Amino acid sequence: MQILKAGALYFALVFGAGFALGAIRILWVVPRFATRIAELMETPIMFGVAILAARWIVRRLAVSPKLSSRLGMGCVGLGLMLVAEFTLVLWLRGLSISEYLASRDPMSGAVYYVMLGVFCILTLVAPR
């Protein structure tokens, strides 16, 4: 149960920050720099948010350092992130999954998908 709680909290913190930054990116950064640059500018900020969230949750909830616990936390967070991405975002934009994937910029989209993997495994290296 602790792993589910930790993973859900990890998702909520990172998704919430991403949602806020996404609004800023779309309203103010994209018009000045274009979509690719704006998304790439957001990536290191989200990486930092994920690191801080993973560290805080591991300490706050005393998540076991066992590989299964930490990876479980990351996988729960990732699963919730993908569900949110493919329901909320697709619903808001009125796209199918294939349309969404095709609409992504090849460079910033690839970086985003790598960051999803990093998001999942950051929990393994978060100090307790």
N, CA, C and O atoms as a GROMACS GRO file, in nm:
protein
  512
    1MET      N    1   0.083  -0.120   0.000
    1MET     CA    2   0.000   0.000   0.000
    1MET      C    3   0.087   0.126   0.000
    1MET      O    4   0.053   0.227  -0.062
    2GLN      N    5   0.201   0.119   0.070
    2GLN     CA    6   0.290   0.233   0.077
    2GLN      C    7   0.346   0.267  -0.062
    2GLN      O    8   0.364   0.384  -0.095
    3ILE      N    9   0.374   0.166  -0.141
    3ILE     CA   10   0.428   0.187  -0.276
    3ILE      C   11   0.324   0.258  -0.362
    3ILE      O   12   0.358   0.349  -0.438
    4LEU      N   13   0.197   0.218  -0.352
    4LEU     CA   14   0.091   0.283  -0.428
    4LEU      C   15   0.076   0.429  -0.386
    4LEU      O   16   0.061   0.517  -0.471
    5LYS      N   17   0.079   0.454  -0.257
    5LYS     CA   18   0.066   0.590  -0.206
    5LYS      C   19   0.185   0.676  -0.252
    5LYS      O   20   0.167   0.789  -0.296
    6ALA      N   21   0.305   0.620  -0.243
    6ALA     CA   22   0.424   0.694  -0.285
    6ALA      C   23   0.421   0.721  -0.435
    6ALA      O   24   0.454   0.831  -0.478
    7GLY      N   25   0.383   0.622  -0.514
    7GLY     CA   26   0.376   0.640  -0.659
    7GLY      C   27   0.270   0.741  -0.699
    7GLY      O   28   0.292   0.821  -0.790
    8ALA      N   29   0.156   0.738  -0.632
    8ALA     CA   30   0.049   0.833  -0.662
    8ALA      C   31   0.091   0.975  -0.626
    8ALA      O   32   0.062   1.070  -0.699
    9LEU      N   33   0.158   0.990  -0.514
    9LEU     CA   34   0.206   1.122  -0.473
    9LEU      C   35   0.315   1.172  -0.568
    9LEU      O   36   0.318   1.290  -0.604
   10TYR      N   37   0.403   1.083  -0.609
   10TYR     CA   38   0.510   1.116  -0.705
   10TYR      C   39   0.447   1.166  -0.835
   10TYR      O   40   0.488   1.269  -0.888
   11PHE      N   41   0.349   1.093  -0.885
   11PHE     CA   42   0.277   1.135  -1.005
   11PHE      C   43   0.213   1.272  -0.984
   11PHE      O   44   0.228   1.361  -1.068
   12ALA      N   45   0.140   1.289  -0.874
   12ALA     CA   46   0.065   1.412  -0.851
   12ALA      C   47   0.156   1.534  -0.848
   12ALA      O   48   0.124   1.638  -0.906
   13LEU      N   49   0.269   1.523  -0.780
   13LEU     CA   50   0.361   1.636  -0.771
   13LEU      C   51   0.421   1.671  -0.908
   13LEU      O   52   0.423   1.787  -0.947
   14VAL      N   53   0.469   1.570  -0.978
   14VAL     CA   54   0.534   1.596  -1.106
   14VAL      C   55   0.432   1.636  -1.212
   14VAL      O   56   0.458   1.726  -1.292
   15PHE      N   57   0.317   1.571  -1.215
   15PHE     CA   58   0.214   1.607  -1.312
   15PHE      C   59   0.163   1.748  -1.285
   15PHE      O   60   0.142   1.826  -1.379
   16GLY      N   61   0.143   1.781  -1.159
   16GLY     CA   62   0.097   1.916  -1.124
   16GLY      C   63   0.195   2.023  -1.170
   16GLY      O   64   0.155   2.125  -1.227
   17ALA      N   65   0.323   1.999  -1.146
   17ALA     CA   66   0.425   2.094  -1.192
   17ALA      C   67   0.427   2.101  -1.345
   17ALA      O   68   0.438   2.209  -1.403
   18GLY      N   69   0.416   1.986  -1.409
   18GLY     CA   70   0.415   1.982  -1.555
   18GLY      C   71   0.294   2.052  -1.614
   18GLY      O   72   0.303   2.117  -1.718
   19PHE      N   73   0.181   2.039  -1.548
   19PHE     CA   74   0.059   2.105  -1.594
   19PHE      C   75   0.076   2.256  -1.586
   19PHE      O   76   0.040   2.328  -1.680
   20ALA      N   77   0.129   2.304  -1.474
   20ALA     CA   78   0.152   2.449  -1.457
   20ALA      C   79   0.256   2.500  -1.558
   20ALA      O   80   0.235   2.603  -1.622
   21LEU      N   81   0.365   2.427  -1.571
   21LEU     CA   82   0.469   2.468  -1.667
   21LEU      C   83   0.419   2.459  -1.810
   21LEU      O   84   0.458   2.540  -1.895
   22GLY      N   85   0.333   2.364  -1.838
   22GLY     CA   86   0.276   2.351  -1.972
   22GLY      C   87   0.194   2.472  -2.010
   22GLY      O   88   0.199   2.520  -2.123
   23ALA      N   89   0.117   2.522  -1.914
   23ALA     CA   90   0.038   2.643  -1.941
   23ALA      C   91   0.131   2.762  -1.969
   23ALA      O   92   0.107   2.839  -2.062
   24ILE      N   93   0.235   2.776  -1.889
   24ILE     CA   94   0.332   2.884  -1.911
   24ILE      C   95   0.399   2.867  -2.047
   24ILE      O   96   0.415   2.964  -2.122
   25ARG      N   97   0.438   2.744  -2.077
   25ARG     CA   98   0.505   2.716  -2.205
   25ARG      C   99   0.416   2.754  -2.323
   25ARG      O  100   0.461   2.822  -2.416
   26ILE      N  101   0.292   2.710  -2.319
   26ILE     CA  102   0.202   2.734  -2.432
   26ILE      C  103   0.167   2.882  -2.447
   26ILE      O  104   0.163   2.935  -2.558
   27LEU      N  105   0.141   2.948  -2.335
   27LEU     CA  106   0.098   3.089  -2.342
   27LEU      C  107   0.211   3.188  -2.368
   27LEU      O  108   0.191   3.285  -2.441
   28TRP      N  109   0.329   3.164  -2.311
   28TRP     CA  110   0.433   3.265  -2.319
   28TRP      C  111   0.561   3.223  -2.389
   28TRP      O  112   0.625   3.306  -2.454
   29VAL      N  113   0.599   3.098  -2.378
   29VAL     CA  114   0.728   3.057  -2.433
   29VAL      C  115   0.717   3.016  -2.581
   29VAL      O  116   0.801   3.056  -2.662
   30VAL      N  117   0.616   2.938  -2.616
   30VAL     CA  118   0.600   2.894  -2.755
   30VAL      C  119   0.590   3.013  -2.852
   30VAL      O  120   0.654   3.010  -2.957
   31PRO      N  121   0.511   3.115  -2.821
   31PRO     CA  122   0.504   3.227  -2.916
   31PRO      C  123   0.639   3.298  -2.940
   31PRO      O  124   0.660   3.358  -3.045
   32ARG      N  125   0.729   3.290  -2.844
   32ARG     CA  126   0.858   3.356  -2.858
   32ARG      C  127   0.966   3.267  -2.918
   32ARG      O  128   1.054   3.316  -2.990
   33PHE      N  129   0.960   3.136  -2.889
   33PHE     CA  130   1.071   3.048  -2.927
   33PHE      C  131   1.032   2.930  -3.016
   33PHE      O  132   1.122   2.860  -3.064
   34ALA      N  133   0.907   2.905  -3.039
   34ALA     CA  134   0.856   2.790  -3.114
   34ALA      C  135   0.844   2.667  -3.022
   34ALA      O  136   0.905   2.661  -2.915
   35THR      N  137   0.765   2.572  -3.065
   35THR     CA  138   0.730   2.457  -2.982
   35THR      C  139   0.851   2.374  -2.942
   35THR      O  140   0.867   2.341  -2.824
   36ARG      N  141   0.936   2.338  -3.037
   36ARG     CA  142   1.049   2.251  -3.007
   36ARG      C  143   1.138   2.312  -2.900
   36ARG      O  144   1.171   2.247  -2.801
   37ILE      N  145   1.177   2.436  -2.918
   37ILE     CA  146   1.266   2.502  -2.822
   37ILE      C  147   1.197   2.514  -2.686
   37ILE      O  148   1.260   2.490  -2.583
   38ALA      N  149   1.070   2.550  -2.686
   38ALA     CA  150   0.996   2.564  -2.560
   38ALA      C  151   0.991   2.432  -2.484
   38ALA      O  152   1.012   2.430  -2.363
   39GLU      N  153   0.964   2.323  -2.554
   39GLU     CA  154   0.958   2.192  -2.488
   39GLU      C  155   1.096   2.151  -2.436
   39GLU      O  156   1.108   2.095  -2.327
   40LEU      N  157   1.198   2.178  -2.515
   40LEU     CA  158   1.334   2.144  -2.470
   40LEU      C  159   1.378   2.231  -2.352
   40LEU      O  160   1.454   2.185  -2.267
   41MET      N  161   1.332   2.354  -2.347
   41MET     CA  162   1.363   2.442  -2.234
   41MET      C  163   1.295   2.393  -2.106
   41MET      O  164   1.348   2.409  -1.996
   42GLU      N  165   1.180   2.334  -2.120
   42GLU     CA  166   1.104   2.285  -2.005
   42GLU      C  167   1.163   2.156  -1.946
   42GLU      O  168   1.147   2.129  -1.828
   43THR      N  169   1.231   2.079  -2.028
   43THR     CA  170   1.282   1.948  -1.987
   43THR      C  171   1.372   1.952  -1.864
   43THR      O  172   1.347   1.876  -1.770
   44PRO      N  173   1.476   2.036  -1.858
   44PRO     CA  174   1.560   2.034  -1.738
   44PRO      C  175   1.486   2.079  -1.612
   44PRO      O  176   1.518   2.035  -1.501
   45ILE      N  177   1.388   2.165  -1.629
   45ILE     CA  178   1.309   2.207  -1.513
   45ILE      C  179   1.229   2.088  -1.460
   45ILE      O  180   1.225   2.064  -1.339
   46MET      N  181   1.166   2.014  -1.551
   46MET     CA  182   1.089   1.897  -1.509
   46MET      C  183   1.179   1.788  -1.452
   46MET      O  184   1.138   1.715  -1.362
   47PHE      N  185   1.299   1.776  -1.505
   47PHE     CA  186   1.395   1.680  -1.449
   47PHE      C  187   1.425   1.716  -1.304
   47PHE      O  188   1.426   1.630  -1.216
   48GLY      N  189   1.449   1.843  -1.279
   48GLY     CA  190   1.473   1.889  -1.141
   48GLY      C  191   1.354   1.866  -1.051
   48GLY      O  192   1.370   1.825  -0.936
   49VAL      N  193   1.235   1.892  -1.102
   49VAL     CA  194   1.112   1.869  -1.024
   49VAL      C  195   1.100   1.722  -0.989
   49VAL      O  196   1.067   1.688  -0.875
   50ALA      N  197   1.126   1.634  -1.085
   50ALA     CA  198   1.116   1.489  -1.060
   50ALA      C  199   1.219   1.444  -0.957
   50ALA      O  200   1.187   1.363  -0.870
   51ILE      N  201   1.341   1.497  -0.965
   51ILE     CA  202   1.444   1.462  -0.865
   51ILE      C  203   1.399   1.505  -0.726
   51ILE      O  204   1.403   1.426  -0.631
   52LEU      N  205   1.356   1.630  -0.714
   52LEU     CA  206   1.313   1.681  -0.583
   52LEU      C  207   1.192   1.604  -0.530
   52LEU      O  208   1.186   1.573  -0.411
   53ALA      N  209   1.097   1.575  -0.616
   53ALA     CA  210   0.978   1.501  -0.574
   53ALA      C  211   1.015   1.360  -0.527
   53ALA      O  212   0.968   1.314  -0.424
   54ALA      N  213   1.100   1.291  -0.604
   54ALA     CA  214   1.140   1.155  -0.566
   54ALA      C  215   1.212   1.156  -0.432
   54ALA      O  216   1.182   1.074  -0.345
   55ARG      N  217   1.305   1.248  -0.414
   55ARG     CA  218   1.380   1.257  -0.288
   55ARG      C  219   1.287   1.286  -0.171
   55ARG      O  220   1.297   1.222  -0.066
   56TRP      N  221   1.197   1.382  -0.189
   56TRP     CA  222   1.108   1.422  -0.080
   56TRP      C  223   1.014   1.308  -0.041
   56TRP      O  224   0.994   1.281   0.077
   57ILE      N  225   0.958   1.241  -0.140
   57ILE     CA  226   0.863   1.134  -0.112
   57ILE      C  227   0.931   1.015  -0.047
   57ILE      O  228   0.879   0.957   0.048
   58VAL      N  229   1.049   0.978  -0.098
   58VAL     CA  230   1.123   0.865  -0.039
   58VAL      C  231   1.152   0.894   0.108
   58VAL      O  232   1.140   0.805   0.193
   59ARG      N  233   1.191   1.016   0.139
   59ARG     CA  234   1.221   1.052   0.279
   59ARG      C  235   1.094   1.064   0.361
   59ARG      O  236   1.084   1.010   0.471
   60ARG      N  237   0.996   1.136   0.309
   60ARG     CA  238   0.873   1.166   0.382
   60ARG      C  239   0.794   1.039   0.414
   60ARG      O  240   0.741   1.023   0.525
   61LEU      N  241   0.785   0.949   0.318
   61LEU     CA  242   0.709   0.826   0.338
   61LEU      C  243   0.796   0.707   0.378
   61LEU      O  244   0.746   0.595   0.392
   62ALA      N  245   0.925   0.732   0.396
   62ALA     CA  246   1.020   0.627   0.436
   62ALA      C  247   1.009   0.504   0.346
   62ALA      O  248   0.994   0.391   0.393
   63VAL      N  249   1.014   0.529   0.215
   63VAL     CA  250   1.006   0.419   0.119
   63VAL      C  251   1.131   0.332   0.131
   63VAL      O  252   1.243   0.383   0.132
   64SER      N  253   1.110   0.204   0.140
   64SER     CA  254   1.220   0.109   0.156
   64SER      C  255   1.321   0.124   0.042
   64SER      O  256   1.283   0.151  -0.072
   65PRO      N  257   1.450   0.106   0.072
   65PRO     CA  258   1.551   0.114  -0.034
   65PRO      C  259   1.555  -0.009  -0.124
   65PRO      O  260   1.635  -0.014  -0.218
   66LYS      N  261   1.471  -0.108  -0.096
   66LYS     CA  262   1.469  -0.227  -0.180
   66LYS      C  263   1.432  -0.190  -0.323
   66LYS      O  264   1.348  -0.104  -0.347
   67LEU      N  265   1.497  -0.257  -0.418
   67LEU     CA  266   1.474  -0.233  -0.560
   67LEU      C  267   1.326  -0.244  -0.596
   67LEU      O  268   1.274  -0.160  -0.670
   68SER      N  269   1.258  -0.344  -0.544
   68SER     CA  270   1.117  -0.364  -0.577
   68SER      C  271   1.030  -0.249  -0.528
   68SER      O  272   0.936  -0.209  -0.596
   69SER      N  273   1.059  -0.196  -0.411
   69SER     CA  274   0.981  -0.085  -0.356
   69SER      C  275   1.001   0.042  -0.437
   69SER      O  276   0.906   0.110  -0.474
   70ARG      N  277   1.127   0.073  -0.463
   70ARG     CA  278   1.158   0.196  -0.535
   70ARG      C  279   1.109   0.190  -0.680
   70ARG      O  280   1.050   0.286  -0.731
   71LEU      N  281   1.133   0.077  -0.745
   71LEU     CA  282   1.088   0.063  -0.883
   71LEU      C  283   0.936   0.057  -0.889
   71LEU      O  284   0.875   0.107  -0.984
   72GLY      N  285   0.875  -0.003  -0.789
   72GLY     CA  286   0.729  -0.004  -0.781
   72GLY      C  287   0.672   0.136  -0.772
   72GLY      O  288   0.573   0.168  -0.838
   73MET      N  289   0.734   0.219  -0.690
   73MET     CA  290   0.692   0.358  -0.678
   73MET      C  291   0.702   0.429  -0.813
   73MET      O  292   0.610   0.500  -0.853
   74GLY      N  293   0.814   0.411  -0.881
   74GLY     CA  294   0.834   0.473  -1.012
   74GLY      C  295   0.736   0.422  -1.117
   74GLY      O  296   0.686   0.499  -1.198
   75CYS      N  297   0.710   0.293  -1.115
   75CYS     CA  298   0.617   0.234  -1.213
   75CYS      C  299   0.474   0.279  -1.189
   75CYS      O  300   0.400   0.304  -1.284
   76VAL      N  301   0.434   0.291  -1.064
   76VAL     CA  302   0.300   0.343  -1.033
   76VAL      C  303   0.290   0.487  -1.083
   76VAL      O  304   0.192   0.524  -1.147
   77GLY      N  305   0.392   0.567  -1.053
   77GLY     CA  306   0.392   0.705  -1.101
   77GLY      C  307   0.387   0.713  -1.252
   77GLY      O  308   0.312   0.793  -1.308
   78LEU      N  309   0.466   0.631  -1.319
   78LEU     CA  310   0.469   0.630  -1.465
   78LEU      C  311   0.334   0.584  -1.522
   78LEU      O  312   0.284   0.643  -1.618
   79GLY      N  313   0.277   0.480  -1.463
   79GLY     CA  314   0.147   0.432  -1.510
   79GLY      C  315   0.040   0.540  -1.501
   79GLY      O  316  -0.038   0.561  -1.594
   80LEU      N  317   0.038   0.609  -1.388
   80LEU     CA  318  -0.059   0.718  -1.371
   80LEU      C  319  -0.030   0.833  -1.468
   80LEU      O  320  -0.122   0.896  -1.520
   81MET      N  321   0.098   0.860  -1.493
   81MET     CA  322   0.137   0.965  -1.586
   81MET      C  323   0.087   0.932  -1.727
   81MET      O  324   0.036   1.020  -1.797
   82LEU      N  325   0.102   0.808  -1.769
   82LEU     CA  326   0.057   0.768  -1.902
   82LEU      C  327  -0.095   0.771  -1.914
   82LEU      O  328  -0.149   0.813  -2.016
   83VAL      N  329  -0.162   0.727  -1.809
   83VAL     CA  330  -0.309   0.734  -1.810
   83VAL      C  331  -0.354   0.879  -1.823
   83VAL      O  332  -0.442   0.910  -1.902
   84ALA      N  333  -0.293   0.968  -1.744
   84ALA     CA  334  -0.328   1.110  -1.751
   84ALA      C  335  -0.296   1.166  -1.888
   84ALA      O  336  -0.376   1.241  -1.945
   85GLU      N  337  -0.182   1.132  -1.941
   85GLU     CA  338  -0.140   1.182  -2.072
   85GLU      C  339  -0.238   1.138  -2.182
   85GLU      O  340  -0.280   1.220  -2.264
   86PHE      N  341  -0.272   1.012  -2.182
   86PHE     CA  342  -0.354   0.959  -2.290
   86PHE      C  343  -0.504   0.978  -2.269
   86PHE      O  344  -0.583   0.945  -2.358
   87THR      N  345  -0.546   1.030  -2.155
   87THR     CA  346  -0.687   1.061  -2.138
   87THR      C  347  -0.708   1.211  -2.136
   87THR      O  348  -0.775   1.266  -2.223
   88LEU      N  349  -0.652   1.277  -2.037
   88LEU     CA  350  -0.673   1.420  -2.020
   88LEU      C  351  -0.620   1.500  -2.140
   88LEU      O  352  -0.694   1.579  -2.199
   89VAL      N  353  -0.496   1.479  -2.175
   89VAL     CA  354  -0.434   1.556  -2.282
   89VAL      C  355  -0.502   1.528  -2.416
   89VAL      O  356  -0.532   1.620  -2.492
   90LEU      N  357  -0.526   1.401  -2.445
   90LEU     CA  358  -0.589   1.367  -2.572
   90LEU      C  359  -0.733   1.418  -2.578
   90LEU      O  360  -0.779   1.462  -2.683
   91TRP      N  361  -0.802   1.412  -2.467
   91TRP     CA  362  -0.939   1.462  -2.462
   91TRP      C  363  -0.941   1.614  -2.482
   91TRP      O  364  -1.024   1.665  -2.557
   92LEU      N  365  -0.851   1.685  -2.416
   92LEU     CA  366  -0.845   1.830  -2.430
   92LEU      C  367  -0.813   1.872  -2.573
   92LEU      O  368  -0.869   1.969  -2.624
   93ARG      N  369  -0.724   1.798  -2.638
   93ARG     CA  370  -0.683   1.833  -2.774
   93ARG      C  371  -0.769   1.766  -2.880
   93ARG      O  372  -0.758   1.800  -2.998
   94GLY      N  373  -0.853   1.671  -2.842
   94GLY     CA  374  -0.941   1.605  -2.936
   94GLY      C  375  -0.867   1.519  -3.038
   94GLY      O  376  -0.904   1.515  -3.156
   95LEU      N  377  -0.763   1.450  -2.993
   95LEU     CA  378  -0.681   1.366  -3.081
   95LEU      C  379  -0.691   1.220  -3.042
   95LEU      O  380  -0.722   1.186  -2.928
   96SER      N  381  -0.664   1.133  -3.138
   96SER     CA  382  -0.646   0.991  -3.107
   96SER      C  383  -0.500   0.971  -3.065
   96SER      O  384  -0.418   1.061  -3.082
   97ILE      N  385  -0.469   0.855  -3.010
   97ILE     CA  386  -0.331   0.828  -2.968
   97ILE      C  387  -0.237   0.834  -3.087
   97ILE      O  388  -0.128   0.891  -3.076
   98SER      N  389  -0.276   0.777  -3.201
   98SER     CA  390  -0.188   0.779  -3.318
   98SER      C  391  -0.169   0.921  -3.371
   98SER      O  392  -0.059   0.957  -3.413
   99GLU      N  393  -0.274   1.002  -3.368
   99GLU     CA  394  -0.261   1.143  -3.410
   99GLU      C  395  -0.169   1.220  -3.316
   99GLU      O  396  -0.088   1.302  -3.359
  100TYR      N  397  -0.184   1.192  -3.188
  100TYR     CA  398  -0.100   1.259  -3.088
  100TYR      C  399   0.047   1.224  -3.110
  100TYR      O  400   0.133   1.313  -3.112
  101LEU      N  401   0.077   1.097  -3.125
  101LEU     CA  402   0.216   1.054  -3.145
  101LEU      C  403   0.273   1.112  -3.274
  101LEU      O  404   0.390   1.151  -3.279
  102ALA      N  405   0.191   1.116  -3.380
  102ALA     CA  406   0.237   1.171  -3.507
  102ALA      C  407   0.258   1.322  -3.500
  102ALA      O  408   0.339   1.377  -3.575
  103SER      N  409   0.185   1.390  -3.411
  103SER     CA  410   0.195   1.536  -3.402
  103SER      C  411   0.315   1.582  -3.321
  103SER      O  412   0.351   1.699  -3.324
  104ARG      N  413   0.378   1.491  -3.247
  104ARG     CA  414   0.492   1.530  -3.164
  104ARG      C  415   0.613   1.563  -3.250
  104ARG      O  416   0.638   1.499  -3.352
  105ASP      N  417   0.686   1.664  -3.208
  105ASP     CA  418   0.811   1.698  -3.276
  105ASP      C  419   0.908   1.582  -3.258
  105ASP      O  420   0.919   1.529  -3.147
  106PRO      N  421   0.979   1.540  -3.362
  106PRO     CA  422   1.068   1.424  -3.349
  106PRO      C  423   1.175   1.441  -3.240
  106PRO      O  424   1.203   1.347  -3.166
  107MET      N  425   1.233   1.559  -3.229
  107MET     CA  426   1.339   1.578  -3.131
  107MET      C  427   1.283   1.595  -2.989
  107MET      O  428   1.321   1.521  -2.898
  108SER      N  429   1.196   1.691  -2.970
  108SER     CA  430   1.145   1.714  -2.835
  108SER      C  431   1.056   1.599  -2.790
  108SER      O  432   1.047   1.570  -2.671
  109GLY      N  433   0.989   1.532  -2.884
  109GLY     CA  434   0.909   1.415  -2.850
  109GLY      C  435   0.997   1.301  -2.800
  109GLY      O  436   0.963   1.235  -2.701
  110ALA      N  437   1.110   1.278  -2.868
  110ALA     CA  438   1.202   1.173  -2.824
  110ALA      C  439   1.258   1.205  -2.685
  110ALA      O  440   1.269   1.116  -2.600
  111VAL      N  441   1.291   1.331  -2.662
  111VAL     CA  442   1.343   1.371  -2.531
  111VAL      C  443   1.234   1.349  -2.425
  111VAL      O  444   1.264   1.303  -2.315
  112TYR      N  445   1.110   1.380  -2.458
  112TYR     CA  446   1.000   1.359  -2.365
  112TYR      C  447   0.984   1.212  -2.327
  112TYR      O  448   0.967   1.179  -2.210
  113TYR      N  449   0.991   1.124  -2.426
  113TYR     CA  450   0.976   0.981  -2.399
  113TYR      C  451   1.092   0.927  -2.316
  113TYR      O  452   1.072   0.842  -2.229
  114VAL      N  453   1.211   0.976  -2.341
  114VAL     CA  454   1.326   0.938  -2.257
  114VAL      C  455   1.303   0.986  -2.114
  114VAL      O  456   1.332   0.915  -2.018
  115MET      N  457   1.252   1.108  -2.101
  115MET     CA  458   1.227   1.163  -1.968
  115MET      C  459   1.121   1.083  -1.892
  115MET      O  460   1.127   1.074  -1.769
  116LEU      N  461   1.025   1.024  -1.962
  116LEU     CA  462   0.928   0.938  -1.894
  116LEU      C  463   0.999   0.817  -1.832
  116LEU      O  464   0.969   0.777  -1.720
  117GLY      N  465   1.094   0.760  -1.906
  117GLY     CA  466   1.173   0.649  -1.852
  117GLY      C  467   1.257   0.692  -1.734
  117GLY      O  468   1.267   0.621  -1.634
  118VAL      N  469   1.318   0.809  -1.745
  118VAL     CA  470   1.399   0.864  -1.637
  118VAL      C  471   1.311   0.890  -1.515
  118VAL      O  472   1.351   0.861  -1.402
  119PHE      N  473   1.193   0.944  -1.537
  119PHE     CA  474   1.096   0.967  -1.429
  119PHE      C  475   1.071   0.839  -1.351
  119PHE      O  476   1.064   0.840  -1.228
  120CYS      N  477   1.057   0.729  -1.422
  120CYS     CA  478   1.030   0.600  -1.359
  120CYS      C  479   1.147   0.552  -1.274
  120CYS      O  480   1.127   0.500  -1.164
  121ILE      N  481   1.269   0.567  -1.324
  121ILE     CA  482   1.384   0.511  -1.252
  121ILE      C  483   1.453   0.607  -1.156
  121ILE      O  484   1.543   0.565  -1.082
  122LEU      N  485   1.414   0.734  -1.155
  122LEU     CA  486   1.474   0.827  -1.060
  122LEU      C  487   1.451   0.783  -0.915
  122LEU      O  488   1.530   0.815  -0.827
  123THR      N  489   1.345   0.712  -0.893
  123THR     CA  490   1.313   0.667  -0.758
  123THR      C  491   1.419   0.569  -0.705
  123THR      O  492   1.436   0.553  -0.584
  124LEU      N  493   1.490   0.503  -0.798
  124LEU     CA  494   1.594   0.408  -0.757
  124LEU      C  495   1.714   0.476  -0.695
  124LEU      O  496   1.782   0.419  -0.609
  125VAL      N  497   1.741   0.598  -0.738
  125VAL     CA  498   1.862   0.668  -0.690
  125VAL      C  499   1.833   0.776  -0.588
  125VAL      O  500   1.924   0.842  -0.540
  126ALA      N  501   1.705   0.794  -0.555
  126ALA     CA  502   1.670   0.896  -0.454
  126ALA      C  503   1.722   0.852  -0.317
  126ALA      O  504   1.686   0.745  -0.268
  127PRO      N  505   1.806   0.934  -0.255
  127PRO     CA  506   1.857   0.895  -0.123
  127PRO      C  507   1.748   0.899  -0.017
  127PRO      O  508   1.653   0.977  -0.026
  128ARG      N  509   1.763   0.815   0.080
  128ARG     CA  510   1.662   0.809   0.186
  128ARG      C  511   1.698   0.897   0.299
  128ARG      O  512   1.624   0.904   0.398
   0.00000   0.00000   0.00000
